[in-house]
Amino acid sequence: MAILADTRPTEAPRRPRATKPVLGEQRDVGRQSLVYLFLIVPMLALAAAVPFAWTTGLLSWTDVGLAVGFYLLTLHGVTVGFHRLFTHGSFKPNRPVKVTLAILGSMAVQGPIITWVADHRRHHAFSDKEGDPHSPWLFGTSAWALTRGFWHAHMGWTFGRNTTNAERFAPDMLKDRDLVMVNKLFWLWTILTFLLPAVLGGLITMSWAGALTAFFWASLVRVSALHHATWSTNSVCHMIGERPFKSRDKAANFWPLAIVSGGESWHNSHHADQSCARHGVKRGQIDTSARIIWLMEKAGWVTNVKWPTPERLARLAND
């Protein structure tokens, strides 16, 4: 009996889906110049803050109040918004909360929201390995290598011209019209974060001097202080501290930074459970960002909050 050959066309083997490149387009000279401008000028003000106050006495309670107020608003725009919401999806907000957090985070002047999220997701994808944009361990473990690594992780990486490919690391952000608009208007949020404290200082004191000192303390000094608080999570919290939970990198908990970082310095806890809404998961660990999320949940503004559970913490704990 003849055996008939199977004449059905064979299915062509599927090609593996091409992975989008890690890096995007390099910053042009204009954008790179703005990076230098908005990092260095506030930093110079921060360096001059103590001698300026000591020699002139030009620091009022109005300046202090405005500086602390804008620091807390923009800090939690980054920690609650940019980080826990937009990068890791720790909760689901209503639209006003989403847009407000996106704007407040942008006013920290740490880059447009989509750029920030793409960089941070890349950090987690390659944490403390080649490809991590700001690991302090990329150059070795000698004293000189760690000194170089600390500088790179803390702020050196921000001066590079390479960018993270948002199409690979933040495609969901690129599809959100609200976030794309906030991203495009980064220039406006930058102007407002420097201008509003000066306007308020002038109106409260009814003087040009009050506007000028508020601009110095609540705009320039405040922005740079927040820069360094955020950068310390990248540098200090990957070098020094405790590691009570299992993670595949060197992220550590460093309690002295807990207040100024809004709870971000419980970094080992975060890397062990990245989508968790609370980083300070143990009793007594200050985490103001988690408290704000809790309050918004109680108000009905956010849902699906990913809180830690005793069972999950036990599984993640180092033996």
C-alpha positions as a printed Julia matrix, in Angstrom:
319×3 Matrix{Float64}:
   0.0    0.0    0.0
   1.41   3.33  -1.07
   2.17   5.79   1.65
   1.01   9.26   0.73
   3.38  12.05   1.58
   2.06  14.84   3.75
   1.81  17.74   1.34
   0.54  20.29   3.9
   2.82  23.31   4.07
   5.03  23.23   7.11
   4.79  26.2    9.46
   7.84  28.41   9.31
   9.72  28.51  12.61
   8.91  31.62  14.58
  11.71  34.08  14.9
  12.44  35.2   18.44
  11.05  38.65  19.12
  13.82  41.22  18.83
  14.7   42.85  22.12
  14.73  46.62  22.0
  18.11  48.17  22.79
  18.88  49.23  26.33
  20.05  52.71  25.39
  18.13  55.41  23.55
  19.4   58.4   21.64
  22.18  60.42  23.21
  21.34  63.86  24.55
  22.25  66.65  22.17
  24.42  69.57  23.28
  21.43  71.74  24.17
  19.77  69.21  26.46
  23.08  68.24  28.03
  23.81  71.89  28.78
  20.48  72.16  30.61
  21.37  69.09  32.69
  24.58  70.8   33.8
  22.76  74.07  34.48
  19.99  72.64  36.68
  22.36  70.38  38.62
  25.33  72.65  39.16
  23.65  76.0   39.92
  21.47  74.64  42.77
  24.5   72.71  44.05
  26.55  75.9   44.22
  23.74  77.47  46.24
  23.71  74.48  48.59
  27.48  74.76  49.07
  27.12  78.47  49.83
  24.11  78.07  52.14
  25.88  77.85  55.51
  28.44  80.65  54.94
  25.69  82.78  53.36
  23.43  82.41  56.4
  26.35  82.84  58.83
  27.72  86.03  57.28
  24.51  87.76  56.19
  21.83  86.45  58.54
  19.45  86.39  55.57
  17.44  83.35  56.59
  13.94  83.9   57.92
  11.26  81.56  59.22
   9.4   82.27  55.98
  12.36  80.92  54.02
  12.57  77.86  56.26
   8.84  77.17  56.0
   8.79  77.5   52.23
  11.93  75.37  51.83
  10.58  72.58  54.06
   7.14  72.74  52.46
   8.37  72.53  48.88
  10.92  69.88  49.87
   8.22  67.63  51.31
   5.87  68.15  48.36
   8.47  67.43  45.7
  10.16  64.66  47.73
   6.91  62.71  47.95
   6.13  63.5   44.33
   9.25  61.46  43.58
   8.95  58.73  46.22
   5.2   58.13  46.12
   4.67  59.12  42.48
   7.72  58.55  40.29
   8.99  55.57  42.29
   6.31  53.55  44.02
   3.44  54.32  41.63
   4.83  54.88  38.16
   7.93  52.67  38.32
   6.62  49.77  40.39
   2.82  49.98  40.35
   2.46  49.72  44.14
  -1.1   51.06  43.99
  -3.76  52.34  41.59
  -4.67  56.04  41.85
  -7.59  58.02  40.53
  -6.77  60.43  37.71
  -6.34  63.63  39.8
  -3.91  61.84  42.14
  -2.0   60.39  39.2
  -1.55  63.76  37.5
  -0.78  65.6   40.75
   1.94  63.12  41.72
   3.41  63.29  38.22
   3.62  67.09  38.38
   5.03  67.2   41.93
   7.67  64.63  41.02
   8.61  66.63  37.95
   9.09  69.7   40.16
  11.96  67.91  41.9
  13.95  68.63  38.7
  15.34  65.09  38.45
  14.37  64.74  34.8
  11.08  64.22  32.93
   8.84  61.52  34.38
   9.24  58.98  31.54
  13.02  59.38  31.57
  13.12  58.92  35.37
  10.97  55.8   35.31
  12.89  54.23  32.42
  16.2   54.84  34.21
  14.93  53.32  37.44
  13.41  50.24  35.81
  16.73  49.73  34.04
  18.46  50.0   37.42
  16.33  47.16  38.76
  16.77  45.06  35.62
  20.58  45.17  35.92
  21.01  46.06  39.6
  24.72  46.27  40.52
  25.68  44.64  37.22
  26.76  45.87  33.81
  23.85  47.88  32.44
  22.86  49.44  35.77
  23.02  53.21  35.13
  24.21  54.08  38.64
  25.74  51.17  40.54
  28.77  51.99  42.74
  30.18  48.49  42.1
  30.87  48.77  38.35
  34.58  49.53  38.66
  35.78  46.94  41.18
  36.26  46.66  44.92
  39.56  48.43  45.55
  39.56  51.68  47.52
  40.02  53.74  44.35
  37.39  51.73  42.44
  34.83  52.23  45.19
  35.63  55.95  45.42
  35.1   56.22  41.69
  31.98  54.06  41.99
  30.52  56.21  44.74
  30.95  59.36  42.64
  29.42  57.63  39.62
  26.44  56.26  41.57
  25.8   59.46  43.51
  25.83  61.95  40.67
  28.47  61.23  38.04
  26.07  59.17  35.95
  23.74  62.15  35.55
  26.37  63.99  33.5
  26.6   61.27  30.85
  24.96  61.77  27.48
  23.51  58.26  27.21
  19.81  57.82  27.84
  17.68  54.79  28.67
  15.41  53.48  25.92
  11.9   54.29  27.12
  10.33  52.04  24.47
  11.94  49.08  26.19
  11.64  50.09  29.84
   8.57  52.34  29.97
   6.2   51.42  27.1
   3.18  51.71  29.41
   4.13  55.31  30.2
   4.36  56.17  26.51
   0.75  55.0   26.07
  -0.64  57.16  28.88
  -1.76  60.52  27.45
  -1.72  62.25  30.82
   1.85  61.19  31.58
   3.07  62.0   28.07
   1.67  65.51  28.46
   3.28  65.96  31.89
   6.53  64.69  30.39
   6.38  67.21  27.52
   5.73  70.06  29.95
   8.79  69.32  32.09
  10.12  72.78  31.2
   7.02  74.36  32.77
   7.27  72.37  36.02
  10.95  73.33  36.23
  10.12  77.03  35.91
   7.33  76.77  38.48
   9.44  74.94  41.06
  11.97  77.79  41.03
   9.47  80.65  40.59
   6.68  79.76  43.05
   8.78  79.94  46.26
  10.1   83.36  45.22
   6.6   84.65  44.46
   5.25  83.34  47.76
   8.23  84.73  49.69
   7.67  88.13  48.13
   3.95  88.13  48.83
   4.32  86.93  52.44
   6.97  89.54  53.29
   5.72  92.16  50.82
   9.3   92.79  49.74
  11.73  92.06  46.93
  14.26  90.94  49.55
  11.82  88.29  50.75
  11.38  87.06  47.18
  15.15  86.89  46.66
  15.93  84.98  49.87
  13.02  82.59  49.26
  14.39  81.93  45.77
  17.81  81.15  47.27
  16.64  78.89  50.11
  13.32  77.38  48.95
  14.2   77.09  45.27
  17.94  76.6   44.7
  19.04  75.1   48.04
  15.89  72.98  48.36
  16.23  71.48  44.87
  19.88  70.56  45.41
  19.25  69.13  48.89
  16.56  66.87  47.42
  18.89  65.87  44.58
  21.46  64.64  47.09
  18.86  62.87  49.23
  17.67  60.95  46.16
  21.19  60.25  44.89
  22.2   58.93  48.32
  19.78  56.04  47.82
  21.71  55.12  44.67
  25.15  55.47  46.25
  25.13  55.11  50.05
  22.3   52.56  50.14
  24.16  50.25  47.76
  27.35  50.36  49.85
  26.54  50.72  53.55
  23.84  49.29  55.79
  21.97  46.16  56.8
  20.61  43.48  54.48
  17.9   41.59  56.39
  16.12  40.41  53.22
  17.2   38.39  50.22
  18.01  40.38  47.09
  20.24  39.71  44.11
  22.29  42.86  44.6
  23.97  44.93  47.3
  21.01  47.17  48.21
  21.03  47.93  51.95
  18.9   49.58  54.62
  20.53  52.77  55.96
  18.41  54.28  58.71
  20.02  57.78  59.0
  18.55  58.73  55.6
  15.01  57.55  56.33
  13.48  60.96  57.1
  15.12  63.05  54.36
  14.43  60.34  51.77
  10.79  59.76  52.68
  11.5   56.13  53.61
  13.46  55.27  50.46
  16.61  54.38  52.41
  15.04  51.07  53.5
  16.53  50.0   50.21
  17.22  46.34  50.86
  13.58  45.86  51.83
  12.55  47.54  48.58
  14.85  45.49  46.34
  13.65  42.3   48.01
   9.99  43.18  47.3
  10.0   45.86  44.61
   6.26  46.45  44.17
   5.56  46.74  47.89
   4.06  50.1   48.85
   5.91  50.18  52.19
   9.71  50.09  52.29
  10.11  50.49  56.05
   8.44  47.17  56.76
   9.67  46.63  60.3
   8.37  48.23  63.47
   9.86  51.69  64.07
  11.14  52.14  60.51
  10.05  55.63  59.41
   8.44  55.67  55.97
   6.45  58.85  55.34
   5.78  57.83  51.73
   3.94  54.7   52.89
   1.97  56.79  55.39
   0.82  59.12  52.59
  -0.27  56.14  50.48
  -2.16  54.79  53.52
  -3.95  58.12  53.99
  -4.89  58.27  50.3
  -6.22  54.73  50.52
  -8.36  55.67  53.54
  -9.69  58.67  51.57
 -10.63  56.39  48.67
  -8.22  58.1   46.27
  -6.11  54.99  45.63
  -6.88  51.27  45.53
  -5.12  47.94  45.12
  -2.3   48.94  47.45
   0.34  46.23  47.72
   1.04  46.13  51.44
   3.53  43.69  52.98
   2.29  40.59  54.76
   4.01  38.67  57.58
   4.09  35.52  55.43
   5.82  37.26  52.54
   8.34  38.97  54.8
   9.18  35.62  56.38
   9.84  34.09  52.94
  12.1   37.0   51.97
  14.08  37.12  55.21
  17.73  36.12  55.21
  18.29  33.05  57.37
